Amino acid sequence: MEIRELTKAEEEIMQILWRIKKGFIKDLLEKYEEPKPAYSTVSTIVRILIEKGFIDYKVYGRTHLYFPVISRDDYRKSRLNSLVRNYFSNSYQKMLSFFAREDSLTIKDMEEIMEMMRREEDNNNQER
C-alpha cells in the first residue's frame, strides 16, 4: 500500500501526534506555536487525516482521543522512496551522487553511511 503525501498542515498535525503519541484536539492545539490555528481548523484537518488513514480515534463521550495509525518511520520511508523513484530514476546511488556533487555530502559522511549500512546488513544477517 502506498502512503499518500501529506500537505504541510496535515504533516504539522502528524508531527505533533507522532511526538505525543495520542491526544485530544486541545492537546494538539497546545503544541502549536503562536499564532495557533483555530480549533475548527485543526478538527477539520484531523478528519481529513482520518479519511486518509493516518489517524484513528477512540470515543469518550462527546470527545475523541486521536492517535497515529501510520508511523513516522513508515511515512519517512514512503516519502524517501517516492523522492528516489521520481527524481533519481529509482537509484539511491544517483541520489547520493547528487548530494555529493552539491557539497551536501562529504567523503566522511559517505564513509559513515557505509559503516551504518554494514552494521544494518550484519544485523539483518544475524536475524535470519
C-alpha positions as CSV (number, residue, x, y, z in Angstrom):
1,M,0.0,0.0,0.0
2,E,1.4,3.4,-1.0
3,I,1.2,6.0,1.7
4,R,-0.2,9.3,0.4
5,E,1.8,12.5,0.7
6,L,0.6,14.9,3.4
7,T,0.0,18.6,2.9
8,K,2.1,21.0,5.1
9,A,-0.9,21.5,7.5
10,E,-1.5,17.7,7.7
11,E,2.1,17.0,8.3
12,E,2.2,19.5,11.2
13,I,-0.5,17.7,13.0
14,M,1.1,14.3,12.3
15,Q,4.4,15.6,13.6
16,I,2.7,16.6,16.9
17,L,0.8,13.3,17.1
18,W,3.9,11.2,16.4
19,R,5.6,13.2,19.2
20,I,2.8,13.0,21.9
21,K,1.5,9.5,20.8
22,K,-2.2,10.4,21.4
23,G,-4.2,13.4,22.2
24,F,-7.5,15.4,22.0
25,I,-7.8,18.4,19.7
26,K,-7.0,20.7,22.7
27,D,-3.7,18.7,23.2
28,L,-2.8,19.2,19.6
29,L,-3.5,22.9,19.8
30,E,-1.3,23.3,22.9
31,K,1.7,22.1,20.9
32,Y,1.4,24.7,18.2
33,E,3.4,27.9,18.4
34,E,1.7,31.3,18.1
35,P,-0.3,32.1,16.2
36,K,-2.2,28.9,16.9
37,P,-4.7,27.8,14.3
38,A,-8.4,27.8,15.2
39,Y,-9.9,24.7,16.9
40,S,-12.2,24.1,13.9
41,T,-9.2,24.2,11.5
42,V,-7.3,21.5,13.5
43,S,-10.5,19.5,13.8
44,T,-11.1,19.6,10.0
45,I,-7.5,18.6,9.2
46,V,-7.8,15.7,11.7
47,R,-11.0,14.5,10.0
48,I,-9.1,14.6,6.6
49,L,-6.2,12.6,8.2
50,I,-8.7,10.0,9.4
51,E,-10.1,9.7,5.9
52,K,-6.6,9.3,4.5
53,G,-5.9,6.5,7.0
54,F,-3.2,8.3,9.0
55,I,-5.2,8.7,12.3
56,D,-7.7,6.8,14.2
57,Y,-9.6,7.6,17.4
58,K,-11.4,6.3,20.4
59,V,-14.6,7.9,21.5
60,Y,-15.0,9.1,25.1
61,G,-18.5,10.5,25.5
62,R,-18.6,13.5,23.2
63,T,-14.9,13.8,22.7
64,H,-12.3,11.8,20.7
65,L,-8.8,10.7,21.5
66,Y,-6.7,10.7,18.4
67,F,-3.6,8.6,17.7
68,P,-1.4,7.9,14.6
69,V,-2.0,4.7,12.6
70,I,0.9,5.2,10.3
71,S,4.3,5.5,12.0
72,R,6.8,8.3,11.4
73,D,9.3,5.8,10.0
74,D,6.7,4.3,7.6
75,Y,5.9,7.8,6.3
76,R,9.5,8.8,6.1
77,K,10.3,5.6,4.1
78,S,7.4,6.2,1.8
79,R,8.4,9.8,1.0
80,L,12.1,8.9,0.5
81,N,11.2,6.0,-1.8
82,S,8.9,8.4,-3.8
83,L,11.7,11.0,-4.0
84,V,14.2,8.5,-5.2
85,R,11.7,7.0,-7.7
86,N,10.5,10.3,-9.1
87,Y,13.8,12.4,-9.1
88,F,16.6,9.9,-9.2
89,S,15.4,7.1,-11.6
90,N,14.8,4.8,-8.7
91,S,18.5,4.8,-7.8
92,Y,19.8,5.6,-4.4
93,Q,23.3,5.7,-5.9
94,K,22.2,8.6,-8.2
95,M,20.7,10.4,-5.2
96,L,23.9,10.1,-3.1
97,S,25.9,11.2,-6.1
98,F,23.6,14.3,-6.4
99,F,24.2,15.2,-2.8
100,A,28.0,14.7,-3.1
101,R,28.1,17.0,-6.2
102,E,26.1,19.6,-4.3
103,D,28.6,19.5,-1.5
104,S,25.9,18.4,0.9
105,L,27.6,15.1,1.5
106,T,31.3,14.8,2.4
107,I,33.5,11.7,2.0
108,K,33.4,11.4,5.8
109,D,29.6,11.4,5.6
110,M,29.7,8.7,2.9
111,E,32.1,6.6,5.0
112,E,29.7,6.9,8.0
113,I,26.8,5.9,5.8
114,M,28.7,2.9,4.5
115,E,29.5,1.8,8.1
116,M,25.9,2.2,9.1
117,M,24.8,0.1,6.1
118,R,27.4,-2.6,7.1
119,R,26.1,-2.7,10.6
120,E,22.5,-2.9,9.4
121,E,23.4,-5.7,7.0
122,D,25.1,-7.6,9.8
123,N,22.1,-7.2,12.0
124,N,19.8,-8.4,9.2
125,N,22.1,-11.4,8.6
126,Q,22.1,-12.3,12.3
127,E,18.3,-12.2,12.4
128,R,18.0,-14.8,9.6
